[in-house]
């Protein structure tokens, strides 16, 4: 009885055709917060510096 249940469970979980499996690049999936490119980081730093300069001028 247990053997038949385990057999059915294995069939239910298994993938019939390995070609149907989703293949990825193998790279870790990271949150959008950490996906920023180097160019985007530079632009954010530049904008931050511009904002700081503008604040300094207002004083």
Helices and strands as residue ranges (DSSP letters): H 2-13, G 18-20, G 32-34, H 38-58
